[in-house]
Amino acid sequence: MKKEHDIYLFGQVLGTHSFLLKDGFLRPDEYSEIGEQYFLPGGETGTAATVLDSLGVSVCMDGTWIGTEVAPMLRKFYEKKNVDISSMCFVQDDPGVMDYVVIAGLVRSPMGRFQTLFSSGKRWWSVPSEEDIAGCKVAAIDPYFGNESLLAAEICVRHNIPFVTIDSMHDSILNKQAAINVVSKECTSKYPGMSPEAVMELMMKESDGLTILTQGEGNMLYGRKDGEIRRMKPFDVEVRSTLGAGDTFKAGCAYALLKGMPDDEIVRFAAACSAVAISRFPLPLNPPKLEEVQDLLRKAD
């Protein structure tokens, strides 16, 4: 029987060990005091699922295979949330994908074994289910899982389901077919010598969807094919941790797409979600609530 959910998510779901330092970022040969530390769901898709649940929509999530160390935490975390993880693959011969993130205010440094995993030549993620995707109204697809990410997009197109993607290159199928492509400042480094505006022009030319370029504290750029590039200033909040800011922005875009918001409102809503997210730590235990996002939007008017 087809599952019915508001939003389908496909991509990175992992266990994140996060460490919030007390007195600034790590310095060579100096001691650093840990203020808070947690082991919670992370990854672009895992974080987005947590945020979307907090915004009040139902989610079906799939992607990374879940190992023995991550599984108990993940199951317990989502057991009372409107996030369906029943399609995910739980394996018994591996501890699971984890990362480690050191954080101090605006600065963070993630560590993991993703280069080793991706270079192994083995698949460590699921094949997306057409039944899962067909039962949703909107999707979000991470681009990292090769043919499986492309298959998720193909199924979305087949069923006329709009989807959000992130950091998809201008000539990729995901950029060409996405309703929204959220491009980070880090992604623009793959276009050496090009200004953010030039990268935007290249992205917009190849897509019928909305392209959004986020630049941290800098102005967001957004626009569509044959249109002008528009700019929006991020919301000014006191930053506690930037971990999950981009993933929350993606979740905000998926929510806005689900609600049929126009372009200006999509960018503004997603930016407000991200602003609320960076004002607290840890994000999975304190995700933005819809009323908090709406309150920030009202105060900024």
C-alpha positions in Angstrom: 0.0 0.0 0.0 1.3 3.4 -0.9 2.6 5.5 2.0 1.2 9.0 2.2 3.4 11.8 3.5 3.9 15.5 2.8 7.6 15.4 2.0 10.0 12.6 0.8 13.7 13.0 1.7 16.6 11.1 0.1 20.2 11.5 1.1 22.7 11.6 3.9 21.5 10.4 7.3 24.1 9.8 9.9 25.1 10.0 13.6 26.8 13.3 14.4 29.1 13.6 17.5 29.1 17.4 18.1 31.3 19.3 20.5 30.7 22.9 21.5 33.8 24.5 22.9 33.8 27.0 25.7 36.6 29.4 24.9 37.0 29.7 21.1 38.1 27.3 18.4 40.9 24.8 18.7 44.5 26.1 18.7 47.6 24.0 18.1 49.2 22.6 21.3 46.6 24.3 23.5 44.0 22.8 25.7 40.3 23.3 24.8 37.4 22.9 27.2 34.3 21.1 25.9 31.1 22.9 27.0 28.5 20.6 25.6 28.6 17.4 23.5 25.9 15.2 21.9 25.4 12.2 19.7 22.3 13.0 17.5 20.9 12.5 14.0 22.8 14.6 11.4 23.5 14.7 7.7 21.8 17.0 5.2 18.7 14.7 5.1 18.6 13.7 8.7 18.7 17.3 9.9 16.1 18.4 7.3 13.8 15.7 8.5 14.0 16.9 12.1 13.3 20.5 11.1 10.4 19.6 8.9 8.8 17.5 11.6 9.2 20.6 13.9 7.5 22.8 11.3 4.5 20.4 11.4 4.7 18.3 8.2 5.1 14.5 7.8 8.2 13.1 6.3 9.3 9.8 4.7 13.1 9.5 4.8 15.6 7.2 3.1 19.2 7.2 2.1 22.3 6.2 4.0 22.4 2.6 5.4 22.1 2.7 9.2 24.6 0.7 11.2 24.6 -0.8 14.7 26.0 2.2 16.6 23.7 4.7 14.9 20.5 2.6 14.8 19.5 2.7 18.5 19.9 6.5 18.7 18.1 7.1 15.4 15.2 4.9 16.2 14.7 6.4 19.7 15.0 10.0 18.4 12.4 9.6 15.7 10.0 7.2 17.5 7.6 10.0 18.6 8.2 12.2 15.5 6.2 12.3 12.3 9.3 11.0 10.4 8.9 7.6 8.8 12.2 5.7 8.7 10.7 2.3 7.9 12.1 2.3 4.3 15.7 2.8 5.6 18.1 -0.1 5.5 19.5 -1.2 8.9 22.7 -3.3 8.6 24.2 -5.6 11.2 27.8 -5.8 10.0 28.9 -2.1 10.3 28.7 0.5 13.1 27.2 3.0 10.6 28.2 6.4 9.1 29.2 9.0 11.7 30.9 12.3 11.7 32.5 14.4 14.4 32.1 18.2 14.5 34.0 20.7 16.7 32.1 24.0 17.0 32.8 27.5 18.4 30.3 30.1 17.3 30.7 30.9 13.6 33.5 28.4 13.2 33.1 24.7 12.9 35.2 21.8 11.6 33.7 18.5 10.6 35.6 15.3 10.5 34.7 11.9 9.1 35.6 9.1 6.7 33.5 10.1 3.7 36.4 10.2 1.2 37.2 6.6 2.2 33.6 5.6 1.9 33.0 7.1 -1.5 36.3 5.8 -2.9 35.5 2.2 -1.7 33.5 1.5 -4.9 30.7 0.0 -2.7 27.2 1.4 -2.3 26.3 2.2 1.3 22.9 3.8 0.6 19.4 2.7 -0.4 17.7 2.6 -3.8 14.8 5.0 -3.6 11.4 3.5 -3.6 8.9 4.7 -6.3 6.1 3.9 -3.9 7.5 6.2 -1.2 8.1 9.1 -3.6 4.7 8.7 -5.3 3.0 9.0 -2.0 4.4 12.5 -1.3 3.6 16.0 -2.5 7.2 17.4 -2.5 10.7 15.9 -2.3 14.2 16.9 -1.4 17.2 15.0 -3.0 20.8 15.1 -2.0 23.1 14.8 -5.0 25.8 12.6 -3.5 24.5 9.2 -4.2 25.1 8.9 -7.9 22.6 6.9 -10.0 20.3 6.5 -7.0 20.0 10.3 -6.6 19.3 10.5 -10.3 16.7 7.8 -10.0 14.9 9.7 -7.2 14.8 12.7 -9.5 13.5 10.6 -12.4 10.7 9.2 -10.3 9.8 12.7 -9.1 9.5 13.9 -12.7 7.5 10.8 -13.6 4.9 11.6 -10.9 5.0 15.4 -11.3 6.4 15.9 -7.8 8.5 19.0 -7.4 11.8 18.6 -5.6 14.5 20.6 -3.9 18.2 19.8 -4.4 21.4 21.2 -3.0 24.8 22.0 -4.5 24.0 20.5 -7.9 26.3 21.6 -10.7 24.8 23.7 -13.5 25.0 20.9 -16.1 23.6 18.2 -13.8 20.3 16.5 -14.3 19.3 17.5 -10.8 19.8 21.2 -11.5 18.0 21.0 -14.8 14.9 19.2 -13.2 14.8 20.6 -9.7 12.1 23.1 -8.6 14.7 24.6 -6.3 18.5 24.2 -6.3 20.1 25.7 -3.2 23.8 26.4 -3.9 26.2 27.0 -1.0 29.2 29.3 -1.0 31.4 26.2 -0.8 29.9 24.9 -4.1 31.0 28.0 -6.0 34.6 27.1 -5.3 34.1 24.5 -8.0 33.9 27.4 -10.5 37.3 29.0 -10.0 37.7 32.6 -11.2 34.0 33.1 -11.5 32.0 35.7 -9.4 28.9 34.5 -7.5 26.8 36.4 -10.1 28.5 34.6 -13.0 27.9 31.2 -11.3 24.3 32.2 -10.8 23.8 33.1 -14.4 25.3 29.7 -15.4 23.0 27.9 -13.0 19.9 29.8 -14.0 20.5 29.3 -17.7 20.4 25.5 -17.3 17.3 25.3 -15.1 13.6 26.1 -15.2 13.5 26.1 -11.4 14.5 28.6 -8.8 18.3 28.9 -8.1 19.3 30.2 -4.6 23.0 31.0 -3.7 23.6 31.3 0.0 26.8 33.1 1.1 26.9 32.8 4.9 26.6 36.3 6.3 26.6 37.7 2.8 23.5 38.5 0.7 21.7 35.6 -0.8 21.3 35.6 -4.5 18.3 34.1 -6.3 16.5 34.0 -9.6 15.2 32.1 -12.6 16.1 31.6 -16.2 15.9 34.8 -18.3 15.2 36.8 -15.2 17.3 39.2 -13.1 19.4 38.1 -10.1 17.7 39.3 -6.9 19.4 39.8 -3.5 18.2 39.3 0.1 20.1 40.0 3.3 20.1 37.2 5.9 18.4 37.8 9.2 20.5 39.2 12.0 20.6 36.9 15.0 23.0 36.0 17.7 24.9 32.9 16.5 25.4 30.0 18.9 26.3 27.4 16.3 26.2 27.3 12.5 25.9 23.5 12.4 22.9 22.5 10.3 22.3 26.0 8.9 22.3 24.9 5.3 20.3 21.8 6.0 17.7 23.9 7.7 17.6 26.2 4.8 16.9 23.3 2.5 14.1 22.1 4.8 12.6 25.6 4.7 12.6 25.6 0.9 10.9 22.2 0.9 8.2 23.5 3.3 7.7 26.7 1.3 7.4 24.6 -1.9 4.8 22.4 -0.2 2.8 25.5 0.8 3.0 27.1 -2.7 4.9 30.2 -1.7 6.2 32.6 -4.4 10.0 33.0 -4.9 10.5 36.0 -2.6 8.6 34.2 0.2 10.5 30.9 -0.3 13.9 32.6 0.2 12.7 34.7 3.1 11.0 31.7 4.9 14.0 29.4 4.4 16.4 32.2 5.6 14.2 32.7 8.7 14.3 29.0 9.4 18.1 29.0 9.2 18.4 32.1 11.4 16.4 30.5 14.1 18.5 27.3 13.8 21.8 29.0 14.3 20.7 30.8 17.4 20.6 27.6 19.4 22.6 24.4 20.1 22.2 21.5 19.6 19.8 21.9 16.6 18.2 18.4 16.7 17.0 19.0 20.2 15.9 22.6 19.5 14.7 22.7 15.9 12.8 25.8 14.6 9.1 25.8 15.3 6.7 27.3 12.8 5.6 30.0 15.3 9.2 31.0 15.9 9.9 31.4 12.2 6.7 33.3 11.7 7.5 35.6 14.7 11.0 36.4 13.2 9.4 37.2 9.9 6.9 39.5 11.5 9.5 41.3 13.5 11.6 41.9 10.4 8.7 43.5 8.4 
